[in-house]
Amino acid sequence: MPRLFTGLEIPSEIGQTLSTYRGGLPGARWVEPENYHITLRFIGDVDDQTARDLFSVLGESRRREPITVTIDGLDTFGRDRPRVVFARAAASRDMSELQSEQERLVRRIGIPPEKRKFTPHVTLARLRDASPLDVADYFAARAPFPKLTFTASRFVLFSSRASVGGGPYVVEAAYPLG
């Protein structure tokens, strides 16, 4: 059973810049730069038929222009109990429309609706027992964050192995934008 999700790839030069933020935070498990991405729609573990249906239905995506992505800061999920440190991507209209379309398409083949609000981001680290103070100190030591901008010319269907922290991620299919 593959574990699948759709996303935008992070260009290597942006990944290289983001990788400079690794380290200096107790309890962090850092994501490898080659696994940086922006998840559009997490799908989860599916059977082979659902994977084939997903591959097909994503090909029905409306043709749209490439998406300009701006990564504009550091943030965390779990304010009182921080669990993830991420680089925040600005939620552009184009990205939100692509994500909404994918939500409709995957629901059409019977995948349950996503319960979490779409928050475009690049996960940098997963945290275990990190204090809010440690995270605040980490952010303060890395301010100001430079805006990083790139153009996504495709979205991809990724697979991952079931593991703590995910990765390595494999591109199973690519769908052009533009």
ABEGO torsion letter per residue (X at the ends): XBBBBBBBBBBAAAAAAAAAABEGBBGBBBBBAAABBBBABBAEBBBAAAAAAAAAAAAABBBBBBBBBBBAEBBBBGAABBABBBBBBBBBAAAAAAAAAAAAAAAAAGBBBBABBBBBBBBABBBBGBBAAAAAAAAAAAOBBBBBBBBBABBBBBBBBBBBGEOBBBBABBBBBX
